Amino acid sequence: MIQWRKTYLKTMEEEHTNSLRRAEEMTSESKKKKEAAEKELAGLGFMAFGRKKASRQTIRDMEAAIGQAGRDRLLAEEKYANAKETFDAEMRKFEETARKEIEAAHPIPQDPREAKRIQAERQKEMEDAILDCLREGGSYTISQLMAKSAVLEKKSHEQVSAAVGQMVRKGILVREEHARKAYFRKA
């Protein structure tokens, strides 16, 4: 997620920079053409009506192009500010949601005895899920147990392995090895 955020921000900034550069180039080019037309108009004689008219039209066109480039620059700034604001709001919302989900999944107890009780409940929940998987009989690897149970699927391999290890030490499960793989069954 963090990499996606960095990529999105970089793309957004590059697009903004390119828009500003294009607007600046348009302004610069239009100013040069306008100055050239003004210089030409100043050098024309009294009788060059057609060329004077064309020069005046060029000057008006370049003034309009300069104005459009300025509007494009303002639009690019506004678009960038809105995109950044929207992105920041989405990230704050995502971070808040993630924080709430983590707090809901792993509440921080106020009392140390409460932490032990919560840990015992989680351990009991995993043990019950493991026993449910083994209820039909047979031997299973830890990965197979995790695939078979929705509760265990949410846990890490290390957590399930630790719970199975404790159950083996308690004598609830038996560990067997076949082809260098550990299988577990009910005792």
C-alpha positions as CSV (number, residue, x, y, z in Angstrom):
1,M,0.0,0.0,0.0
2,I,2.8,2.4,0.8
3,Q,4.5,1.7,-2.5
4,W,1.2,2.4,-4.3
5,R,0.8,5.7,-2.4
6,K,4.4,6.8,-3.4
7,T,3.8,5.9,-7.0
8,Y,0.4,7.7,-7.1
9,L,1.9,10.8,-5.5
10,K,4.9,10.8,-7.9
11,T,2.6,10.4,-10.9
12,M,0.3,13.2,-9.7
13,E,3.3,15.5,-9.2
14,E,4.8,14.7,-12.6
15,E,1.4,15.4,-14.3
16,H,1.2,18.7,-12.4
17,T,4.8,19.7,-13.4
18,N,4.2,18.8,-17.0
19,S,1.0,20.8,-17.1
20,L,2.8,23.9,-15.7
21,R,5.7,23.4,-18.1
22,R,3.3,23.2,-21.1
23,A,1.5,26.4,-19.9
24,E,4.8,28.2,-19.4
25,E,6.0,27.1,-22.9
26,M,2.8,28.3,-24.4
27,T,3.1,31.7,-22.7
28,S,6.7,32.1,-23.7
29,E,6.1,31.2,-27.3
30,S,3.0,33.4,-27.5
31,K,4.9,36.4,-26.0
32,K,7.7,36.0,-28.6
33,K,5.2,35.9,-31.5
34,K,3.3,38.9,-30.1
35,E,6.6,40.9,-29.7
36,A,7.6,40.0,-33.3
37,A,4.2,41.1,-34.6
38,E,4.3,44.4,-32.6
39,K,7.8,45.0,-34.0
40,E,6.6,44.3,-37.5
41,L,3.6,46.6,-37.0
42,A,5.8,49.4,-35.8
43,G,8.0,49.1,-38.9
44,L,5.2,49.0,-41.5
45,G,4.5,52.1,-43.6
46,F,1.3,54.0,-43.9
47,M,0.1,52.1,-47.0
48,A,0.6,48.5,-45.8
49,F,-3.0,48.0,-44.7
50,G,-3.2,44.3,-45.3
51,R,0.0,43.5,-43.4
52,K,-1.0,45.8,-40.5
53,K,-4.3,44.1,-40.3
54,A,-2.6,40.7,-40.2
55,S,-0.1,41.9,-37.5
56,R,-2.9,43.3,-35.4
57,Q,-4.8,39.9,-35.7
58,T,-1.7,38.1,-34.7
59,I,-1.2,40.3,-31.7
60,R,-4.9,39.7,-30.6
61,D,-4.5,35.9,-31.2
62,M,-1.3,35.8,-29.1
63,E,-2.9,37.9,-26.3
64,A,-5.7,35.3,-26.3
65,A,-3.2,32.4,-26.2
66,I,-1.3,34.1,-23.3
67,G,-4.6,34.4,-21.4
68,Q,-5.5,30.8,-22.2
69,A,-2.1,29.6,-21.0
70,G,-2.6,31.6,-17.7
71,R,-6.0,29.9,-17.3
72,D,-4.4,26.5,-18.0
73,R,-1.8,27.2,-15.4
74,L,-4.5,28.1,-12.8
75,L,-6.5,25.1,-13.8
76,A,-3.5,22.8,-13.3
77,E,-2.8,24.3,-9.9
78,E,-6.4,23.9,-8.9
79,K,-6.6,20.3,-10.2
80,Y,-3.4,19.4,-8.4
81,A,-4.6,20.9,-5.1
82,N,-7.9,19.1,-5.4
83,A,-6.3,15.8,-6.2
84,K,-3.8,16.1,-3.4
85,E,-6.6,17.1,-1.0
86,T,-8.8,14.2,-2.1
87,F,-5.9,11.8,-1.9
88,D,-4.9,13.0,1.6
89,A,-8.5,12.6,2.7
90,E,-8.7,9.0,1.3
91,M,-5.4,8.2,3.0
92,R,-6.6,9.5,6.3
93,K,-9.8,7.5,6.0
94,F,-7.8,4.4,5.0
95,E,-5.4,4.8,8.0
96,E,-8.3,5.4,10.4
97,T,-10.2,2.3,9.1
98,A,-7.0,0.2,9.3
99,R,-6.3,1.5,12.9
100,K,-9.8,0.7,14.0
101,E,-9.6,-2.8,12.4
102,I,-6.3,-3.5,14.2
103,E,-7.7,-2.2,17.5
104,A,-10.8,-4.3,17.1
105,A,-8.7,-7.4,16.3
106,H,-6.1,-6.7,19.0
107,P,-7.6,-4.7,21.8
108,I,-5.2,-3.2,24.2
109,P,-6.3,-4.2,27.7
110,Q,-6.0,-1.8,30.6
111,D,-5.2,-4.5,33.2
112,P,-2.3,-7.1,32.7
113,R,-4.7,-9.9,33.9
114,E,-7.0,-8.9,31.1
115,A,-4.2,-9.4,28.6
116,K,-3.6,-12.9,29.9
117,R,-7.3,-13.6,29.7
118,I,-7.5,-12.4,26.1
119,Q,-4.4,-14.4,25.2
120,A,-6.0,-17.5,26.8
121,E,-9.2,-17.0,24.8
122,R,-7.3,-16.7,21.5
123,Q,-5.3,-19.9,22.4
124,K,-8.5,-21.7,23.3
125,E,-10.1,-20.6,20.0
126,M,-7.2,-21.9,18.0
127,E,-7.1,-25.2,20.0
128,D,-10.9,-25.7,19.3
129,A,-10.4,-25.0,15.6
130,I,-7.5,-27.5,15.4
131,L,-9.6,-30.1,17.2
132,D,-12.5,-29.5,14.9
133,C,-10.3,-30.1,11.9
134,L,-9.0,-33.3,13.4
135,R,-12.4,-34.5,14.6
136,E,-12.9,-36.7,11.5
137,G,-9.5,-38.4,12.1
138,G,-6.5,-38.5,9.9
139,S,-3.2,-36.7,10.0
140,Y,-2.6,-33.2,8.7
141,T,0.2,-30.8,8.2
142,I,-0.1,-27.3,9.7
143,S,-0.7,-25.8,6.2
144,Q,-3.5,-28.3,5.6
145,L,-5.0,-27.5,9.0
146,M,-4.9,-23.8,8.1
147,A,-6.6,-24.4,4.8
148,K,-9.3,-26.5,6.4
149,S,-10.3,-23.9,9.1
150,A,-11.5,-20.4,8.6
151,V,-10.3,-19.4,12.1
152,L,-6.8,-20.8,11.5
153,E,-6.6,-19.3,8.0
154,K,-6.6,-15.9,9.6
155,K,-3.6,-16.7,11.8
156,S,0.0,-16.9,10.8
157,H,1.8,-20.2,10.2
158,E,3.9,-19.4,13.3
159,Q,0.9,-18.9,15.5
160,V,-0.8,-22.1,14.4
161,S,2.5,-24.0,14.7
162,A,3.0,-22.7,18.3
163,A,-0.5,-23.7,19.3
164,V,-0.1,-27.2,17.8
165,G,3.3,-27.5,19.6
166,Q,1.6,-26.7,22.9
167,M,-1.1,-29.3,22.2
168,V,1.6,-31.9,21.4
169,R,3.4,-31.1,24.7
170,K,0.0,-31.4,26.6
171,G,-0.5,-34.8,25.0
172,I,-3.7,-33.7,23.1
173,L,-2.0,-34.3,19.7
174,V,0.6,-36.7,18.3
175,R,3.3,-35.6,15.9
176,E,4.3,-38.0,13.1
177,E,6.9,-37.5,10.4
178,H,6.4,-38.8,6.9
179,A,8.8,-37.9,4.0
180,R,10.4,-35.2,6.2
181,K,7.0,-33.5,6.8
182,A,5.4,-33.2,10.2
183,Y,1.8,-34.5,10.4
184,F,-0.4,-34.2,13.4
185,R,-3.3,-36.3,14.6
186,K,-5.4,-36.7,17.8
187,A,-3.8,-38.7,20.6
